[in-house]
């Protein structure tokens, strides 16, 4: 995507021009010297650096980090000073303390731009009379910027934050995973939201939106994968990918296969890409829930008609209420569902069962009621509710997880698998037929994610191989199948571990040198047929050699790998369902004890095997964003995500959408961005 502030000296016909489109040029001015060479002048401190075609931009980015950090230091001091003044003002009982106040036009403009980004205000808010009056009365010295200047300031924040995020990802020790989510504008233009998930160097689970870009109608799966790879290369993370989740992408299989083929050729993927493409638990729950609704659509339609029959007539609603009071049914809101949202359908059926006797009485007393349900129908409705209740409780559990690491889902998904197989054998024909369809859908998609979730569960010290052994023995049809699957998990886990051992050895050559050097310290070594070269080994290095020698000679048993120790030691005690076990804190504490396994854990735990929106449709941008230039959309959405951690602003993916049609008779959440804008 072409940046609006790209250096104007780059000519269109120059084949090397594309290489000069780095965002760093928004903070430098390129000028030509009399001798024909080029220099890059920092827009902040005016320092001159080389800008030849061979020098690249790394030195410019390094300078920018130092230069802008000085400005951030200035800003931090000002923020602290403002907090102190605020405290003093509170002590003065609301009296003005202008003698200590300081005004900074530049920082106030930055505050204005950040406000626009964080809360989604239109750029032309600066033209609103009420806002201008409000600001003028608060600070007469502030010179109100134009909408174009606010837009430029927002772009500046985006560019600076992008450089900071790029630098952070470059220094990240772990692999990253990505999710590819489809969005739509009100005008039905497709957008792709590319989000990065990872466990940072301090063992915190993080996610950042990397890009938000439009798709042309003619672009298909292969084109999407090429665009994604291009974006990943721009972020320099194409070589450190762990997994990709494409739940609501219509061409997900094609995109995943294209990504795997390209990345596998370059040797970038672990396990040869076998663990690369996965689906989230929420997506799987949605699929099997909607399958149950398809099977039971006829009886569900009759329940829906019955609820509508009551709710659309004040007279019938009043009579229905009297019946419930006479029968003694506790009061509970009667729900009408949104058919595209299975949780709302579950709630409708659940409340209908709650009022079953009242509905029966209404059907007998009102000849116009066409939604009569027989005793067999009500039995089927209760069976549907029982099945959906299991999925709904799992969805709620997953959604409420504070740190949704990948280890949390295997046990529950195995439990659902076991229940589906139990329902399939039900003597109630309706339940058996519904469970059959749900089970086929579940096993088809569970096979795509099972191994990844299994490995994540093995990396949970509370379970290790125990939960795998238990559930596979419960789910599999015979002992041989269970043993085969358990052995397959163990072999896959060991193979993945050995792969990480190889990566660890390649990145620790010095340690490997001393581990294999049994001759101890020698001040000189022979090279080139008898010439002597002075060794660079220091005195502390000789101590390391001694430490290794002691380990090798003090025990008659070979050193065990951290994998052997981990699997042989007892599991970490669990406190049951209420256990608030922090697996990332555990691995952080035990990283020195299990160096290779901790590398695996950090990569695997960052894979977003979490929930997706309750419906399978793409999320929709509101009217303001839908009518905005795609480059500005990316600026606003990404910037809000990046700086939102500094405030209490809600996540962008919950705020940049139109009010959901699936919410149950509520007003829904407010939009991030207003319906009208610049």
C-alpha positions in Angstrom: 0.0 0.0 0.0 1.4 3.4 -1.0 2.1 5.7 1.9 0.6 9.2 1.6 3.8 10.8 3.0 6.3 9.0 0.8 9.4 11.0 -0.3 8.4 13.0 -3.4 11.9 12.8 -4.8 11.5 9.1 -5.8 10.6 9.0 -9.4 8.1 6.6 -10.9 10.4 5.2 -13.5 13.1 4.3 -11.1 13.0 0.5 -10.7 14.6 0.9 -7.2 12.1 3.3 -6.0 10.0 0.7 -4.2 12.9 0.0 -1.8 12.7 3.6 -0.6 9.1 3.4 0.6 10.1 2.5 4.1 8.1 4.3 6.8 11.3 5.6 8.2 11.3 8.2 5.4 8.4 10.0 7.1 10.9 11.1 9.7 13.8 12.0 7.4 14.2 14.4 4.5 16.4 13.3 1.7 18.6 15.9 0.1 21.3 15.9 -2.5 24.8 17.3 -1.8 26.7 19.3 -4.4 29.0 16.3 -5.0 26.0 14.2 -6.1 25.7 12.1 -2.9 22.6 12.0 -0.8 22.0 12.6 2.9 19.0 11.9 5.2 18.2 14.7 7.5 16.3 13.8 10.7 13.1 15.8 11.0 13.4 15.8 14.8 17.0 16.7 15.6 18.3 17.7 12.1 21.2 15.3 12.2 22.5 14.2 8.8 23.1 10.6 8.0 24.1 8.9 4.8 21.4 8.1 2.3 23.2 6.3 -0.5 21.4 3.5 -2.4 23.6 0.9 -0.8 23.3 2.1 2.8 19.8 0.8 3.4 17.6 2.2 6.2 18.7 0.2 9.2 20.9 3.0 10.5 18.1 5.5 10.0 15.7 3.3 12.1 18.3 2.9 14.8 18.8 6.7 15.0 15.1 7.2 15.1 14.7 4.9 18.1 17.2 7.0 20.0 15.9 10.3 18.7 12.2 9.6 19.4 13.0 8.1 22.8 14.3 11.5 23.8 10.9 13.0 22.9 9.2 10.2 24.8 11.3 11.0 27.8 10.2 14.7 27.6 6.6 13.6 27.4 7.0 11.3 30.4 8.3 14.1 32.5 5.5 16.3 31.4 2.9 13.6 32.3 4.4 13.2 35.7 4.4 16.9 36.2 0.8 17.1 35.2 -0.1 14.3 37.7 1.7 16.2 40.5 -0.1 19.4 39.6 -3.4 17.6 39.5 -2.8 16.3 43.0 -1.9 19.8 44.2 -5.0 21.2 42.7 -7.1 18.6 44.5 -5.6 19.7 47.8 -6.4 23.3 47.0 -10.1 22.4 47.0 -10.6 23.0 43.3 -8.8 26.3 43.2 -6.7 27.2 40.1 -3.0 26.5 40.2 -1.9 28.3 37.0 1.3 29.6 38.5 2.8 26.1 38.1 1.1 25.0 34.9 3.0 24.7 31.7 1.5 24.6 28.2 3.1 22.8 25.2 1.4 23.2 21.9 3.1 20.3 20.3 2.3 17.8 23.0 -1.3 19.0 23.2 -1.6 18.4 19.5 -0.3 14.9 20.1 -2.9 14.5 22.8 -5.6 15.6 20.4 -4.5 13.1 17.7 -4.3 10.2 20.2 -7.8 11.1 21.5 -9.1 10.8 17.9 -7.4 7.5 17.5 -8.4 6.0 20.8 -12.1 7.0 20.7 -12.7 7.0 17.0 -13.8 10.6 16.7 -13.9 12.0 13.1 -11.1 14.3 12.1 -13.4 17.2 11.6 -14.3 17.2 15.3 -11.9 20.2 15.3 -14.5 22.1 13.3 -17.3 21.4 15.7 -18.3 24.7 17.4 -19.0 23.0 20.8 -15.6 21.2 20.8 -13.7 24.4 19.8 -15.5 26.4 22.5 -14.7 23.7 25.1 -11.0 23.6 24.3 -10.7 27.4 24.1 -12.2 27.8 27.5 -9.9 25.1 29.0 -6.7 26.4 27.3 -6.9 29.7 25.4 -3.3 29.3 24.3 -4.0 26.1 22.3 -4.1 26.8 18.5 -6.8 24.5 17.1 -5.4 22.4 14.3 -7.3 21.7 11.1 -8.8 18.3 10.2 -6.0 17.7 7.7 -3.4 18.4 10.4 -5.1 16.1 12.9 -5.2 13.4 10.2 -1.4 13.9 9.5 -0.7 13.8 13.3 -2.6 10.5 13.5 -0.6 9.1 10.6 2.6 10.2 12.4 1.5 8.3 15.5 0.8 5.3 13.4 4.2 5.4 11.7 6.1 5.9 14.9 4.2 3.1 16.7 4.7 0.8 13.7 8.5 1.3 13.9 8.4 0.5 17.6 6.3 -2.6 17.0 8.6 -3.7 14.2 11.6 -3.3 16.5 9.9 -5.3 19.3 9.0 -8.2 17.0 12.6 -8.2 15.7 13.9 -8.7 19.2 11.2 -11.3 20.1 12.7 -14.6 21.2 9.7 -16.7 20.4 7.8 -17.6 17.3 4.6 -15.9 16.4 1.2 -17.1 15.2 -1.3 -15.2 13.1 -5.0 -15.0 12.6 -6.6 -13.9 9.4 -10.1 -12.4 9.9 -12.4 -11.2 7.2 -14.3 -7.9 7.6 -16.7 -6.0 5.4 -17.7 -2.4 4.9 -21.3 -1.4 4.6 -20.7 -1.2 0.9 -19.7 -4.9 0.9 -16.0 -4.3 0.3 -13.9 -7.1 1.8 -11.1 -6.4 4.2 -8.5 -8.6 5.8 -7.4 -8.1 9.5 -4.0 -9.7 10.1 -3.2 -10.2 13.8 -0.1 -11.4 15.4 -0.2 -13.5 18.6 2.9 -14.4 20.7 4.3 -14.8 24.2 6.7 -12.0 24.8 10.2 -12.1 26.3 8.7 -11.6 29.7 6.3 -14.5 29.3 3.2 -12.4 28.7 0.6 -13.5 26.1 0.1 -10.6 23.6 -1.6 -9.9 20.4 -1.2 -7.0 18.0 -3.0 -6.1 14.8 -0.4 -5.9 12.0 -2.4 -4.9 9.0 -5.9 -4.1 7.9 -6.2 -4.0 4.1 -8.9 -4.2 1.4 -9.3 -7.1 -1.1 -10.4 -6.6 -4.7 -13.4 -8.8 -5.8 -11.1 -10.5 -8.2 -8.6 -11.6 -5.6 -8.9 -15.2 -4.6 -7.2 -17.5 -2.1 -3.8 -17.6 -3.9 -3.8 -13.8 -4.2 -4.7 -13.5 -0.5 -1.8 -15.7 0.5 0.6 -13.7 -1.5 -0.5 -10.5 0.0 -0.3 -12.0 3.5 3.3 -13.2 2.8 4.2 -9.8 1.5 2.9 -8.2 4.7 4.7 -10.7 6.9 8.0 -10.0 5.1 7.5 -6.3 5.7 7.3 -7.1 9.4 10.3 -9.5 9.1 8.4 -12.3 10.8 7.8 -14.7 7.8 10.7 -16.8 9.1 9.4 -17.2 12.6 5.8 -18.3 12.1 4.4 -21.0 14.3 0.7 -21.3 13.2 -2.1 -19.6 11.3 -5.8 -19.6 12.2 -8.2 -18.9 9.3 -11.7 -19.4 10.8 -13.9 -17.0 8.9 -12.0 -16.8 5.6 -14.1 -18.4 2.9 -11.0 -19.7 1.1 -9.2 -20.8 4.3 -8.0 -24.2 3.0 -6.6 -22.7 -0.2 -4.9 -19.8 1.7 -3.4 -22.1 4.2 -2.1 -24.5 1.6 -0.5 -21.7 -0.4 1.2 -20.3 2.8 2.5 -23.8 3.8 3.9 -24.5 0.4 5.8 -21.2 0.2 7.1 -21.3 3.8 8.0 -25.0 3.8 10.2 -24.5 0.7 12.2 -21.9 2.7 12.5 -24.2 5.8 10.6 -21.7 8.0 8.0 -24.1 9.6 8.3 -26.4 12.5 7.3 -30.0 11.9 7.4 -29.4 8.2 4.2 -27.4 8.5 2.1 -30.3 10.0 1.1 -28.0 12.9 0.9 -24.8 10.9 -2.8 -24.6 9.9 -5.4 -25.0 12.7 -8.9 -24.0 13.7 -10.1 -22.4 16.9 -12.3 -24.1 19.5 -14.9 -21.5 19.1 -15.1 -22.2 15.3 -15.5 -25.9 16.0 -18.3 -25.3 18.6 -20.1 -23.1 16.1 -20.0 -25.7 13.4 -21.4 -28.5 15.4 -24.0 -26.3 17.1 -25.3 -25.1 13.7 -25.3 -28.7 12.5 -27.7 -29.6 15.4 -29.9 -26.7 14.5 -30.1 -27.9 10.9 -31.2 -31.3 12.0 -33.8 -30.0 14.4 -34.9 -27.0 12.3 -38.6 -28.1 12.0 -39.3 -28.3 15.7 -37.2 -25.2 16.4 -39.3 -23.2 13.9 -42.4 -24.2 15.7 -41.0 -23.0 19.0 -40.0 -19.7 17.4 -43.5 -19.2 16.0 -44.9 -19.9 19.5 -42.7 -17.3 21.1 -43.6 -14.8 18.4 -47.2 -15.6 18.9 -46.9 -14.5 22.5 -44.6 -11.6 22.2 -46.3 -9.8 19.3 -49.7 -9.4 21.0 -50.0 -7.4 24.2 -53.3 -9.3 25.0 -51.7 -12.8 24.5 -48.6 -11.7 26.4 -50.8 -10.6 29.4 -52.8 -13.9 29.3 -49.6 -15.9 29.1 -48.3 -14.0 32.1 -51.4 -14.8 34.1 -51.1 -18.5 33.2 -47.5 -18.6 34.4 -48.6 -17.0 37.7 -51.4 -19.5 38.2 -49.2 -22.4 37.4 -46.5 -21.0 39.7 -43.7 -20.8 37.1 -40.9 -18.4 38.3 -40.7 -15.3 36.1 -38.0 -15.4 33.4 -37.5 -13.2 30.3 -39.1 -14.9 27.2 -36.4 -14.8 24.4 -36.9 -14.6 20.7 -33.7 -15.6 18.9 -31.7 -14.3 16.0 -31.5 -17.5 13.8 -27.9 -16.7 12.7 -26.7 -16.9 16.3 -27.0 -20.4 17.8 -26.5 -19.1 21.5 -29.6 -17.0 21.1 -31.5 -20.0 19.7 -30.3 -22.0 22.7 -31.6 -19.3 25.1 -34.9 -19.2 23.3 -35.3 -23.0 23.5 -34.2 -23.0 27.2 -36.7 -20.4 28.2 -39.4 -22.1 26.2 -38.8 -25.3 28.2 -39.0 -23.2 31.3 -42.5 -22.1 30.2 -43.5 -25.5 28.8 -46.7 -25.9 30.8 -47.8 -22.3 30.0 -47.3 -22.9 26.3 -49.3 -26.1 26.5 -52.1 -24.2 28.2 -52.0 -21.5 25.6 -52.2 -24.0 22.7 -55.2 -25.7 24.2 -57.1 -22.4 24.9 -56.3 -20.5 21.7 -57.4 -22.1 18.4 -55.4 -19.5 16.4 -52.2 -20.8 17.8 -50.5 -22.7 14.9 -47.4 -23.6 17.0 -48.8 -26.5 18.9 -46.1 -28.9 20.1 -46.9 -32.4 21.1 -45.4 -34.2 24.1 -42.9 -35.8 21.7 -41.9 -32.4 20.3 -41.3 -31.1 23.8 -39.2 -34.1 24.5 -37.1 -33.4 21.4 -36.8 -29.7 22.4 -35.4 -30.7 25.9 -32.9 -33.0 24.2 -31.7 -30.1 21.9 -31.4 -27.9 24.9 -29.3 -30.6 26.7 -26.9 -30.8 23.8 -26.6 -27.1 23.2 -26.1 -26.5 26.9 -22.9 -28.4 26.9 -21.6 -26.3 23.9 -22.8 -23.1 25.4 -21.2 -23.7 28.8 -17.9 -24.5 27.0 -18.2 -21.3 24.9 -18.8 -19.2 28.1 -15.8 -20.9 29.8 -13.5 -20.2 26.9 -14.7 -16.6 26.5 -14.1 -15.8 30.2 -10.6 -17.1 30.2 -8.3 -14.2 31.2 -5.1 -15.6 29.6 -6.3 -18.0 26.8 -3.2 -20.1 26.3 -3.4 -23.1 24.0 -3.3 -25.7 26.8 -6.7 -24.9 28.1 -8.9 -26.5 25.5 -7.8 -30.2 25.0 -9.6 -31.6 28.0 -12.9 -29.9 27.3 -12.9 -30.7 23.6 -12.2 -34.4 24.5 -15.1 -34.2 26.9 -17.4 -32.9 24.1 -16.2 -35.6 21.8 -17.0 -38.3 24.4 -20.5 -36.8 25.0 -21.2 -36.8 21.2 -20.3 -40.4 21.0 -22.5 -41.2 24.0 -25.5 -39.3 22.5 -24.9 -41.1 19.2 -25.8 -44.4 21.0 -28.9 -42.9 22.7 -32.1 -45.0 22.5 -34.0 -41.7 21.6 -33.9 -41.8 17.8 -34.0 -38.0 17.5 -31.0 -37.5 19.8 -29.1 -40.3 18.0 -29.7 -38.8 14.5 -28.8 -35.3 15.6 -25.6 -36.6 17.4 -24.6 -38.5 14.3 -24.5 -35.3 12.2 -22.8 -33.4 15.0 -20.2 -36.1 15.5 -19.3 -36.3 11.8 -18.8 -32.6 11.6 -16.8 -32.6 14.9 -14.4 -35.3 13.9 -13.7 -33.8 10.5 -12.5 -30.5 12.0 -11.1 -32.0 15.2 -8.6 -33.9 13.2 -7.2 -30.6 11.9 -6.5 -29.3 15.4 -6.2 -32.3 17.7 -2.4 -32.8 17.5 -1.7 -29.2 18.2 -4.1 -29.1 21.2 -2.7 -32.4 22.4 0.9 -31.1 22.4 -0.2 -28.0 24.2 -1.9 -30.2 26.9 1.3 -32.3 27.3 3.2 -29.0 27.9 0.8 -28.3 30.8 2.7 -29.6 33.9 -0.6 -30.5 35.6 -1.4 -33.2 33.0 1.6 -34.0 30.8 0.7 -37.3 29.1 -1.9 -38.2 31.7 -4.9 -36.4 30.1 -4.0 -37.8 26.7 -3.9 -41.3 28.0 -7.2 -40.9 30.0 -9.3 -39.3 27.3 -8.1 -41.5 24.4 -8.9 -44.6 26.3 -12.4 -43.2 26.9 -13.1 -42.0 23.4 -11.5 -44.7 21.2 -13.5 -47.7 20.3 -10.9 -50.3 21.4 -7.7 -50.5 23.4 -5.5 -50.9 20.3 -6.8 -47.7 18.7 -6.2 -45.9 22.0 -2.7 -47.2 22.2 -1.9 -46.2 18.6 -3.1 -42.7 19.2 -1.3 -42.3 22.5 2.0 -43.5 20.9 1.5 -41.2 18.0 1.2 -38.2 20.3 4.3 -39.3 22.2 6.3 -39.7 19.0 5.1 -36.4 17.6 6.0 -34.6 20.8 9.5 -36.2 20.9 10.1 -35.4 17.3 9.1 -31.8 17.9 11.4 -31.7 20.9 14.3 -33.0 18.9 13.7 -30.3 16.3 13.9 -27.7 19.0 17.1 -29.3 20.3 18.6 -28.8 16.9 17.6 -25.1 16.8 18.9 -24.7 20.3 22.2 -26.2 19.4 22.6 -24.0 16.4 22.0 -20.9 18.5 24.3 -21.9 21.3 27.6 -22.7 19.5 29.8 -21.4 22.3 28.1 -23.6 24.9 28.4 -26.6 22.6 32.1 -25.8 22.1 32.8 -26.0 25.8 30.6 -29.0 26.3 32.6 -30.9 23.7 36.0 -29.7 24.7 37.4 -32.3 27.0 41.0 -31.1 26.9 40.4 -28.2 29.2 42.1 -24.8 28.8 45.1 -24.5 26.5 46.7 -21.0 26.1 47.9 -21.7 22.5 46.6 -23.8 19.7 48.2 -25.0 16.4 46.8 -23.8 13.1 48.0 -23.9 9.5 50.6 -26.6 9.9 52.5 -25.4 13.0 51.8 -21.7 13.4 50.6 -20.5 16.7 47.5 -18.4 17.4 46.7 -16.8 20.8 43.4 -18.1 22.2 40.6 -15.7 23.0 39.3 -17.9 25.8 39.1 -15.9 29.1 39.7 -17.0 32.7 36.0 -17.3 33.3 35.7 -19.6 30.3 38.1 -22.0 31.9 35.8 -22.2 34.9 33.0 -23.1 32.6 35.1 -25.9 31.1 35.8 -27.2 34.7 32.0 -27.2 35.5 31.3 -29.3 32.4 34.1 -31.7 33.3 32.7 -32.1 36.8 29.3 -32.9 35.4 30.8 -35.5 33.0 33.0 -37.3 35.5 31.1 -37.1 38.8 28.3 -39.4 37.7 28.2 -42.8 36.2 24.9 -42.0 34.4 24.6 -39.9 31.3 22.8 -36.6 31.7 19.1 -36.8 31.2 17.4 -34.5 28.8 14.9 -32.0 30.1 12.2 -33.9 28.2 13.0 -37.1 30.2 13.0 -35.2 33.4 9.7 -33.4 32.6 7.8 -36.5 31.6 9.2 -38.7 34.4 8.5 -36.2 37.2 5.2 -36.1 39.0 2.5 -33.8 37.6 2.1 -30.4 39.2 -0.8 -30.6 41.7 -4.1 -29.3 40.4 -6.7 -27.6 42.6 -9.6 -28.7 40.3 -12.0 -26.5 38.4 -11.3 -23.4 40.5 -7.5 -23.7 39.8 -6.1 -20.3 38.8 -2.9 -21.9 37.6 -0.7 -19.6 35.5 1.1 -21.8 33.0 3.2 -18.9 31.6 4.5 -18.0 35.1 5.3 -21.7 35.7 7.3 -22.0 32.5 9.1 -18.7 33.1 10.1 -20.0 36.6 11.2 -23.4 35.2 12.9 -22.2 32.0 16.4 -22.8 33.3 15.4 -26.4 34.4 13.8 -27.2 31.0 15.6 -25.0 28.5 14.4 -26.7 25.3 10.9 -27.5 26.5 10.5 -23.9 27.6 11.2 -22.8 24.1 8.5 -25.1 22.8 6.1 -24.0 25.4 6.5 -20.3 24.6 5.8 -20.9 20.9 2.9 -23.3 21.4 1.1 -21.4 24.2 1.0 -18.3 22.0 -1.1 -20.1 19.3 -4.6 -18.5 19.5 -6.8 -21.6 19.9 -9.5 -19.4 21.3 -13.0 -18.4 20.4 -14.3 -16.5 17.4 -17.4 -14.2 17.0 -20.6 -16.1 17.7 -21.7 -16.0 14.1 -19.7 -17.1 11.1 -20.2 -13.9 9.1 -17.5 -11.3 8.6 -17.6 -8.4 10.9 -18.8 -5.1 9.5 -17.2 -1.7 9.6 -19.5 1.1 10.7 -20.6 3.9 8.4 -17.7 6.2 9.2 -15.0 3.7 8.5 -16.8 2.3 5.5 -16.6 5.7 3.8 -13.0 6.4 4.8 -9.9 5.8 2.6 -8.5 2.3 3.2 -5.0 3.7 4.2 -6.7 5.8 6.9 -8.7 2.8 8.1 -5.6 0.8 8.6 -4.0 3.8 10.4 -6.9 4.2 12.8 -7.5 0.5 13.5 -3.9 -0.5 14.0 -3.0 2.6 16.0 -5.9 2.2 18.4 -4.8 -1.4 19.0 -1.2 -0.4 19.5 -1.7 2.5 21.9 -4.9 1.1 23.5 -2.8 -0.8 26.1 -2.0 2.6 27.7 -5.7 3.3 28.4 -8.9 1.5 29.3 -10.2 1.6 25.7 -11.9 -1.6 24.6 -10.3 -3.8 21.9 -10.7 -2.5 18.4 -12.4 -5.7 17.1 -15.3 -5.1 19.5 -15.6 -1.5 18.8 -15.2 -0.9 15.1 -18.3 -2.8 14.1 -21.9 -1.9 13.5 -24.2 -2.9 16.3 -24.6 -6.7 16.2 -27.9 -8.1 14.9 -27.4 -11.2 17.1 -27.7 -9.4 20.4 -30.9 -10.4 22.2 -33.2 -7.4 22.3 -30.6 -5.1 23.6 -29.2 -1.9 22.2 -25.8 -3.5 21.6 -22.4 -1.9 22.1 -21.6 1.6 20.9 -19.6 1.9 17.7 -15.9 2.8 18.0 -16.3 5.4 15.3 -19.3 7.7 14.7 -21.7 7.3 11.8 -20.6 10.5 10.2 -17.1 11.9 9.8 -14.7 13.8 7.6 
